[in-house]
Amino acid sequence: MSGARGAFSWMKLSKEVISLEKELDELLKENAFLEHKIKLIQNNIDLDLLEEQAYGVIGFSKENDIIVLLPKEES
């Protein structure tokens, strides 16, 4: 029941595996989203996406723009 190969260790490891599989799934989804954004930039240079990145990354804005800053989402 106890020890490195006991039932309790097995249950603990099973829970850890489930947690890590969930984390992996989330990372794979994020990776797919980022790959999609990269393809848009590489293939077409999507002007809307480019402008969005300019706003967010380097703080670019136009003279008449109204900027609303929102708090970043915590993971």
NUROLUM-897908 format. One record per atom (N, C-alpha, C, CB): residue in three letters; x, y, z. Coordinates in pm, whole numbers, plus 50000, padded with zeros to 5 digits. Glycine has a CB too. Layout:
alaXYZ
...
This chain:
met500824987950000
met500005000050000
met500865012650000
met499075000050120
ser501985012150070
ser502825024150075
ser504185020750015
ser502985029350221
gly505045030850009
gly506345028849947
gly506355034049805
gly506735014049950
ala507505033149742
ala507685038649607
ala506785032049504
ala509125037249565
arg506395019449528
arg505555012349430
arg504175008749486
arg506254999649384
gly503805015149593
gly502535012249657
gly501355019349591
gly502595016049801
ala500185016149640
ala498945021649584
ala498865036749601
ala497735015049649
phe499315041549717
phe499245056049740
phe500165063549644
phe499605059449885
ser501355058249622
ser502275064349526
ser501685063949386
ser503635057249529
trp501065052949352
trp500465051649220
trp499345061849201
trp499915037349199
met498505063849303
met497405073549293
met497965087749279
met496475072649417
lys499005090749357
lys499615104049349
lys500195106549210
lys500705105549456
leu500895096649157
leu501465098049024
leu500385099048916
leu502385086448994
ser499295091848933
ser498185092548837
ser497605106548832
ser497095082348873
lys497435112748949
lys496925126548953
lys497905136148887
lys496655130849099
glu499185133948910
glu500195142548849
glu500195141048697
glu501585139248904
val500015128948649
val499945126548504
val498755133948445
val499835111348474
ile497615133348509
ile496415140248460
ile496655155248455
ile495185137148551
ser497265160648560
ser497555174948564
ser498525178948453
ser498135178848701
leu499555171048433
leu500535174148329
leu499935172648189
leu501755165148344
glu499045163048170
glu498385161448040
glu497495173548010
glu497545148548037
lys496835178848113
lys496005190748095
lys496885202648058
lys495195193648224
glu498005204248127
glu498935215148097
glu499475213847955
glu500095215248198
leu499815201647915
leu500305199247780
leu499255203147677
leu500705184547762
asp498015199647700
asp496925202947608
asp496795218147592
asp495595196947658
glu496875225347705
glu496785239947698
glu497965245847621
glu496745245847840
leu499155240547642
leu500325245447571
leu500255242347421
leu501585239347630
leu499715230747387
leu499565227347245
leu498575236647176
leu499105212747230
lys497495240247246
lys496515249647190
lys497145263347170
lys495285250747281
glu497905267947270
glu498575280947258
glu499585280647144
glu499265284647390
asn500315269747132
asn501295268347025
asn500625268846888
asn502075255247042
ala499505262046873
ala498775262146745
ala498305276346712
ala497565252546751
phe497825283546812
phe497385297346791
phe498555306046745
phe496765303046921
leu499705304646811
leu500865312746774
leu501395308946636
leu501975311146878
glu501365296046602
glu501775291846468
glu500875297946362
glu501755276446456
his499575298546392
his498615304746299
his498955319446277
his497155303346354
lys499265326646386
lys499625340746373
lys500905342446291
lys499805347046513
ile501865333646311
ile503115334246235
ile502845332146087
ile504115323846286
lys501985322446053
lys501675319845913
lys500995331945849
lys500785307445900
leu500105338445923
leu499445350345869
leu500465361145837
leu498405355745969
ile501415362945924
ile502435373245902
ile503345369245787
ile503265375346030
gln503785356645783
gln504715352145680
gln504075351645541
gln505255338445716
asn502855346945532
asn502235344845402
asn501665357545341
asn501135334545414
asn500915364945416
asn500175376245359
asn500615389745414
asn498715374445384
ile501335389545519
ile501535401545599
ile500155408045620
ile502535411445529
asp499365401245699
asp498025405945735
asp498165419745801
asp497305395645831
leu497695429945733
leu497895443645781
leu497205446345913
leu497415453345677
asp496025440445934
asp495355442246062
asp496155436146175
asp493955436046058
leu496685424146153
leu497495417446254
leu498795425346279
leu497815402946212
leu499395430146172
leu500615437946186
leu500375450546268
leu501165441646047
glu499265457246241
glu498925469346317
glu498665466046463
glu497705476346255
glu497955455046488
glu497675450746625
glu498975448146701
glu496795438046626
gln499915441546634
gln501205438746697
gln501975451746723
gln502035429246608
ala501895461046630
ala502575473846649
ala502015481246769
ala502455482446523
tyr500705480746787
tyr500095487046903
tyr500585480547032
tyr498565486146894
gly500545467247035
gly500845460147158
gly502315459347193
gly500315446447150
val503155457347094
val504565454647122
val505375467447140
val505165446247011
ile505215476747048
ile506065488647055
ile505295501147099
ile506705491246921
gly504035499647132
gly503275510947180
gly502895520947072
gly504035517947284
phe502855516546947
phe502495525146834
phe501025529346846
phe502735517946699
ser500755541846819
ser499365546446812
ser499285558546720
ser498825550046954
lys498095561146672
lys497865572546584
lys497445584446671
lys496775569346477
glu497505596246615
glu497255608446690
glu495855608746753
glu497425620446600
asn494845604046681
asn493465604846730
asn492985592146799
asn492545607946615
asp493865582746824
asp493475570146888
asp493165572247037
asp494585559546872
ile492185564947083
ile491885564247226
ile492335550447272
ile490345566747257
ile493225550247369
ile493805537547413
ile493265534147551
ile495355538247415
val492735521947563
val492215516947689
val493125505447732
val490715512347678
leu493795506947844
leu494695496647893
leu493925487347986
leu495915503047966
leu494005474547958
leu493345464448039
leu494415456348111
leu492445455147953
pro494095451548231
pro495085443448301
pro495315430348227
pro494645440648445
lys496555425348231
lys496865412748166
lys496205401448242
lys498395410548157
glu495795391348166
glu495175379648229
glu496245371548298
glu494435371048126
glu495935366748417
glu496875358248489
glu496585343748455
glu496785360648641
ser497635335948446
ser497485321848410
ser497025313848528
ser498785316148357
